[in-house]
């Protein structure tokens, strides 16, 4: 009787575990689907894409658990992990981070969301007296000696803001620049996305969505070749301090009503951001299709590698992290969404990627800087 009872309890446990496992791999399938389907049509799928690293981990744990009790059931999660295995390489890279030798015809690029030159969100620097972080960012960018620098969230509304971009370009030895304020109503300050370069700029432009600039581009003369550089900054979630405080203070004892309203607010902001980015990448990808030039694409996408945003911009291009990155590709250094890669560098196939780095030892913003070194595949030997 005892054996029968134990066997029954074990069967129920296996059934419940199998039920939970089914939910885990179904969510994993939804994460894969979010890569292909536009958020405006399927607004809940991107939530699964956002949770992909955790869904992957959960399914790996199920494999290990089943190997101990019911090995044949381990094949369930293993199958669904393998059919989406290409997604894991966008999160983690091992053993391909070796930089190739430097040559005179290499092009070095830096991309960095500098969070207004200070380490907290602000709408004004007018009365700022502590410029330590701004000076450290200047020093870091100068040290990189990049040929092309793409910055997001460049803010200055002090007395000298009219000459700020020009002076910054001179400081970093990239005197040629293209920049545009996010909102054209911001006339008394620089609140912009910017490209700086030591090369000649032949042409430039911008792309707007809902009266906000989401991308700028510059056609740059590199030797005898012209390349187009895009700098993107796509829709953020716009979490306020109270949202961040709510996430960090979630407990089992929190008032049910407060928990419900706080969660609803977070979910709504995430949903709106997913839909906005889906529309924004439609505008940007259509613009890119008309270019006949080799493309370099940098920026803060505010979206993960398992997203519709990533596929629209990066699927037919080289992801510098996948080609030359190493380790966990974390680029977000803020208080929320830990261990996520939301900043990118993509290159057309006409480029050979020689080096890529996420500078995760630099704590000057809520993002880590990215740098890359490439050369154009023009069949010319490297110059020593």
C-alpha positions as CSV (number, residue, x, y, z in Angstrom):
1,X,0.0,0.0,0.0
2,X,2.9,2.3,0.9
3,X,4.6,1.6,-2.4
4,X,1.5,2.2,-4.3
5,X,0.9,5.5,-2.5
6,X,4.5,6.6,-3.1
7,X,4.3,5.7,-6.8
8,X,1.1,7.7,-7.2
9,X,2.6,10.7,-5.5
10,X,5.6,10.4,-7.8
11,X,3.4,10.2,-10.9
12,X,1.6,13.3,-9.9
13,X,4.9,15.2,-9.3
14,X,6.1,14.1,-12.7
15,X,2.9,15.2,-14.3
16,X,3.0,18.6,-12.6
17,X,6.7,19.0,-13.6
18,X,5.9,18.1,-17.2
19,X,3.0,20.6,-17.2
20,X,5.3,23.4,-16.0
21,X,8.0,22.3,-18.5
22,X,5.4,22.5,-21.3
23,X,4.7,26.1,-20.3
24,X,8.4,26.9,-20.3
25,X,9.1,25.7,-23.8
26,X,5.9,27.2,-25.1
27,X,7.1,30.6,-23.8
28,X,10.4,29.9,-25.5
29,X,8.6,29.4,-28.8
30,X,6.9,32.7,-28.2
31,X,10.3,34.3,-27.7
32,X,11.4,32.9,-31.1
33,X,8.2,34.2,-32.7
34,X,8.8,37.7,-31.3
35,X,11.9,37.9,-33.5
36,X,9.8,37.7,-36.7
37,X,6.4,39.3,-35.9
38,X,5.7,43.0,-35.7
39,X,4.9,44.1,-32.2
40,X,2.0,46.3,-33.3
41,X,0.2,43.1,-34.5
42,X,1.3,40.9,-31.6
43,X,2.0,43.2,-28.7
44,X,2.4,40.5,-26.1
45,X,5.0,38.4,-27.9
46,X,7.9,40.8,-27.2
47,X,7.5,40.2,-23.5
48,X,8.6,36.6,-24.1
49,X,11.5,37.9,-26.3
50,X,12.5,40.1,-23.4
51,X,12.5,37.2,-21.0
52,X,14.5,34.9,-23.5
53,X,17.7,34.5,-21.3
54,X,15.6,33.4,-18.4
55,X,13.4,31.1,-20.4
56,X,16.5,29.5,-21.9
57,X,17.9,29.0,-18.4
58,X,14.6,27.5,-17.2
59,X,14.6,25.0,-20.0
60,X,18.2,24.1,-19.4
61,X,17.3,23.4,-15.7
62,X,14.4,21.2,-16.9
63,X,16.8,19.2,-19.0
64,X,19.1,18.6,-16.0
65,X,16.1,17.7,-13.8
66,X,14.7,15.2,-16.3
67,X,18.1,13.5,-16.7
68,X,17.8,12.6,-13.0
69,X,14.3,11.2,-13.1
70,X,12.9,10.7,-16.6
71,X,15.7,11.1,-19.2
72,X,13.4,10.7,-22.2
73,X,11.5,13.9,-21.2
74,X,14.8,15.9,-21.3
75,X,14.4,15.7,-25.1
76,X,11.4,18.1,-24.9
77,X,13.3,21.2,-23.8
78,X,16.5,20.1,-25.6
79,X,14.6,20.0,-28.9
80,X,13.1,23.5,-28.5
81,X,16.5,25.0,-27.3
82,X,18.2,23.5,-30.4
83,X,15.7,24.9,-32.9
84,X,16.5,28.4,-31.6
85,X,20.1,27.8,-30.9
86,X,21.2,30.8,-33.2
87,X,19.7,33.2,-30.6
88,X,22.2,32.1,-27.9
89,X,25.1,33.3,-29.9
90,X,23.7,36.8,-29.8
91,X,23.8,36.6,-26.0
92,X,27.1,34.8,-25.3
93,X,30.3,34.4,-27.3
94,X,33.2,32.2,-26.3
95,X,36.6,32.1,-27.9
96,X,36.3,34.5,-30.9
97,X,37.4,37.8,-29.3
98,X,41.0,37.8,-30.6
99,X,41.7,41.1,-32.2
100,X,43.5,41.1,-35.6
101,X,46.7,43.2,-36.1
102,X,46.2,47.0,-36.6
103,X,46.7,48.4,-40.1
104,X,46.9,51.9,-41.5
105,X,43.7,51.5,-43.5
106,X,41.6,50.3,-40.6
107,X,38.5,52.3,-39.5
108,X,37.9,52.5,-35.8
109,X,34.4,53.3,-34.5
110,X,33.1,54.2,-31.0
111,X,29.4,54.2,-30.0
112,X,28.3,55.4,-26.5
113,X,25.1,56.5,-24.9
114,X,26.6,59.0,-22.5
115,X,23.4,59.7,-20.5
116,X,23.7,63.5,-20.7
117,X,27.3,63.4,-19.6
118,X,26.2,62.7,-16.0
119,X,25.3,59.5,-14.3
120,X,21.6,60.1,-13.7
121,X,18.7,61.1,-15.9
122,X,18.1,64.9,-16.0
123,X,16.4,67.4,-18.3
124,X,18.8,70.1,-17.5
125,X,22.5,70.6,-16.8
126,X,22.2,74.4,-16.6
127,X,23.0,74.6,-13.0
128,X,25.4,71.7,-12.8
129,X,28.6,72.5,-10.9
130,X,30.3,69.1,-10.8
131,X,31.7,68.3,-14.3
132,X,33.8,65.3,-13.2
133,X,31.8,62.8,-15.2
134,X,31.8,65.0,-18.3
135,X,35.6,65.3,-18.0
136,X,36.0,61.6,-17.6
137,X,33.9,60.9,-20.7
138,X,36.0,63.4,-22.7
139,X,39.1,61.6,-21.5
140,X,37.7,58.2,-22.4
141,X,36.7,59.2,-25.9
142,X,40.0,60.9,-26.5
143,X,41.9,57.8,-25.3
144,X,40.0,55.6,-27.9
145,X,41.3,57.7,-30.8
146,X,38.4,56.6,-32.9
147,X,37.9,57.7,-36.5
148,X,34.1,57.8,-36.1
149,X,32.3,58.5,-32.8
150,X,28.5,58.0,-32.5
151,X,27.0,59.4,-29.3
152,X,23.5,59.3,-28.0
153,X,22.0,61.6,-25.3
154,X,24.4,64.5,-25.8
155,X,23.1,67.3,-23.5
156,X,24.3,70.8,-22.8
157,X,22.1,73.8,-22.0
158,X,24.7,76.0,-20.4
159,X,25.9,79.4,-21.7
160,X,28.4,77.9,-24.2
161,X,25.9,75.3,-25.7
162,X,26.0,77.0,-29.1
163,X,29.6,76.0,-29.6
164,X,29.5,72.8,-27.6
165,X,29.4,70.2,-30.5
166,X,32.1,72.0,-32.4
167,X,34.4,72.3,-29.4
168,X,33.8,68.6,-28.4
169,X,34.7,67.5,-31.9
170,X,38.0,69.4,-31.7
171,X,38.8,67.9,-28.3
172,X,38.4,64.3,-29.5
173,X,40.2,65.0,-32.8
174,X,37.1,64.4,-34.9
175,X,36.4,68.0,-36.0
176,X,33.7,67.1,-38.6
177,X,30.3,66.4,-37.1
178,X,26.6,65.9,-37.8
179,X,24.0,66.3,-35.0
180,X,20.4,66.9,-34.4
181,X,18.3,67.6,-31.3
182,X,15.8,64.9,-30.5
183,X,13.0,67.6,-30.4
184,X,13.2,70.7,-32.5
185,X,11.4,72.7,-29.9
186,X,14.6,72.4,-27.8
187,X,16.2,75.5,-29.3
188,X,18.0,76.8,-26.2
189,X,20.1,73.7,-25.7
190,X,21.9,70.8,-27.2
191,X,19.9,67.6,-26.5
192,X,21.0,65.5,-29.4
193,X,22.3,62.5,-31.2
194,X,25.6,63.1,-32.9
195,X,28.3,61.7,-35.2
196,X,31.8,62.9,-35.0
197,X,34.6,62.0,-37.5
198,X,38.1,62.9,-38.6
199,X,37.0,62.1,-42.2
200,X,35.3,64.4,-44.6
201,X,31.5,64.3,-44.5
202,X,29.9,64.5,-48.0
203,X,26.2,64.4,-47.0
204,X,24.1,63.9,-44.0
205,X,20.4,63.6,-42.9
206,X,18.1,62.4,-40.2
207,X,15.0,60.3,-39.7
208,X,12.1,61.3,-37.4
209,X,9.2,59.5,-35.8
210,X,6.3,61.2,-34.1
211,X,8.2,64.6,-34.1
212,X,11.3,63.0,-32.5
213,X,14.6,62.3,-34.2
214,X,15.4,58.6,-34.0
215,X,18.4,58.4,-36.3
216,X,21.0,60.5,-38.1
217,X,23.3,59.5,-40.9
218,X,26.4,60.7,-42.6
219,X,28.1,59.8,-45.9
220,X,31.8,59.8,-45.1
221,X,34.8,59.7,-47.4
222,X,37.3,57.1,-46.3
223,X,40.3,57.1,-48.6
224,X,38.7,56.7,-52.1
225,X,35.6,55.0,-50.7
226,X,32.3,56.5,-49.4
227,X,30.6,54.8,-46.5
228,X,27.3,55.7,-44.8
229,X,27.2,55.8,-41.0
230,X,23.8,55.6,-39.1
231,X,23.5,56.5,-35.5
232,X,20.2,55.2,-34.0
233,X,18.5,55.9,-30.7
234,X,15.2,54.1,-30.6
235,X,12.2,54.4,-28.2
236,X,13.1,53.8,-24.6
237,X,10.7,52.6,-21.9
238,X,10.6,55.9,-20.1
239,X,10.6,54.5,-16.7
240,X,10.4,57.2,-14.1
241,X,12.0,57.1,-10.6
242,X,8.8,55.7,-9.1
243,X,8.8,52.9,-11.6
244,X,12.4,51.9,-10.8
245,X,11.7,52.2,-7.1
246,X,8.7,50.0,-7.5
247,X,10.7,47.3,-9.3
248,X,13.5,47.3,-6.8
249,X,11.1,47.2,-3.8
250,X,8.7,44.4,-4.9
251,X,8.1,42.1,-2.0
252,X,5.5,39.5,-1.0
253,X,4.2,41.8,1.7
254,X,3.6,44.7,-0.7
255,X,0.0,45.9,-0.7
256,X,-2.0,44.0,-3.3
257,X,-3.5,47.2,-4.8
258,X,-0.2,48.9,-5.0
259,X,1.4,45.8,-6.6
260,X,-1.4,45.5,-9.1
261,X,-1.3,49.2,-10.2
262,X,2.5,49.3,-10.3
263,X,2.8,46.1,-12.4
264,X,0.1,47.4,-14.8
265,X,2.0,50.6,-15.3
266,X,5.3,48.8,-16.0
267,X,3.6,46.4,-18.5
268,X,1.9,49.2,-20.3
269,X,5.1,51.2,-20.7
270,X,6.9,48.1,-22.0
271,X,4.1,47.4,-24.5
272,X,4.1,51.0,-25.8
273,X,7.8,50.9,-26.3
274,X,7.7,47.6,-28.2
275,X,5.1,49.0,-30.6
276,X,7.0,52.3,-31.1
277,X,10.3,50.5,-31.9
278,X,8.5,48.3,-34.3
279,X,7.3,51.3,-36.3
280,X,10.6,53.1,-36.0
281,X,12.7,50.3,-37.4
282,X,10.2,50.1,-40.3
283,X,11.1,53.7,-41.2
284,X,14.8,53.2,-40.7
285,X,15.1,49.9,-42.6
286,X,13.2,51.3,-45.6
287,X,15.6,54.2,-45.7
288,X,18.6,51.9,-45.5
289,X,17.2,49.8,-48.4
290,X,17.7,52.8,-50.8
291,X,21.4,53.2,-49.9
292,X,24.0,51.9,-52.3
293,X,26.8,52.6,-49.9
294,X,28.5,50.2,-47.4
295,X,26.6,50.7,-44.1
296,X,27.9,51.1,-40.6
297,X,25.0,51.1,-38.1
298,X,25.5,52.0,-34.4
299,X,23.4,53.0,-31.5
300,X,21.1,52.4,-28.6
301,X,18.3,50.2,-29.8
302,X,16.7,49.8,-26.4
303,X,15.8,46.2,-27.5
304,X,17.3,42.8,-27.1
305,X,18.8,40.4,-29.7
306,X,15.6,38.3,-29.5
307,X,13.5,41.1,-30.9
308,X,11.8,42.3,-34.1
309,X,14.0,45.4,-33.8
310,X,17.2,43.4,-34.0
311,X,16.0,41.3,-37.0
312,X,14.9,44.3,-39.1
313,X,18.2,46.1,-38.7
314,X,20.7,43.3,-38.2
315,X,19.6,40.0,-39.8
316,X,21.3,40.6,-43.1
317,X,24.3,42.3,-41.6
318,X,27.3,41.4,-39.5
319,X,26.8,41.8,-35.7
320,X,30.2,42.9,-34.4
321,X,29.6,41.2,-31.1
322,X,28.8,37.9,-32.8
323,X,31.8,38.1,-35.0
324,X,34.4,39.4,-32.6
325,X,32.8,39.6,-29.2
326,X,33.6,37.6,-26.1
327,X,31.6,36.7,-23.0
328,X,28.1,37.9,-22.0
329,X,27.1,40.8,-24.3
330,X,25.8,43.1,-21.6
331,X,25.7,46.7,-22.7
332,X,23.1,48.1,-20.2
333,X,24.5,49.2,-16.9
334,X,21.5,50.7,-15.3
335,X,19.3,49.8,-12.3
336,X,16.8,47.8,-14.3
337,X,17.0,45.1,-17.0
338,X,20.3,43.5,-15.9
339,X,22.5,41.6,-18.2
340,X,20.8,42.8,-21.4
341,X,22.4,43.8,-24.7
342,X,20.6,46.8,-26.2
343,X,23.4,48.7,-27.9
344,X,24.8,47.4,-31.2
345,X,27.3,47.8,-34.0
346,X,26.3,46.3,-37.4
347,X,28.3,46.2,-40.6
348,X,27.5,45.3,-44.2
349,X,29.3,42.4,-45.7
350,X,31.7,44.8,-47.5
351,X,33.5,45.2,-44.2
352,X,35.8,42.8,-42.5
353,X,35.5,43.1,-38.7
354,X,38.9,42.9,-37.0
355,X,38.1,43.8,-33.4
356,X,35.1,44.5,-31.1
357,X,35.0,45.5,-27.4
358,X,32.2,46.2,-24.9
359,X,34.0,48.5,-22.4
360,X,32.2,47.0,-19.3
361,X,34.9,48.4,-17.0
362,X,33.8,52.0,-17.8
363,X,31.1,53.2,-15.4
364,X,30.3,56.6,-16.7
365,X,26.7,56.1,-17.9
366,X,23.8,53.6,-17.7
367,X,25.3,52.1,-20.9
368,X,28.7,50.7,-21.6
369,X,30.7,52.1,-24.6
370,X,31.2,49.9,-27.7
371,X,34.2,50.0,-30.0
372,X,35.1,48.2,-33.2
373,X,37.9,48.2,-35.8
374,X,37.1,47.2,-39.4
375,X,38.5,47.4,-42.9
376,X,36.7,47.6,-46.2
377,X,37.0,44.5,-48.3
378,X,38.5,46.1,-51.4
379,X,41.1,43.4,-52.1
380,X,43.9,45.7,-51.2
381,X,46.5,44.4,-48.8
382,X,46.8,45.9,-45.3
383,X,49.2,48.9,-45.2
384,X,51.7,48.6,-42.4
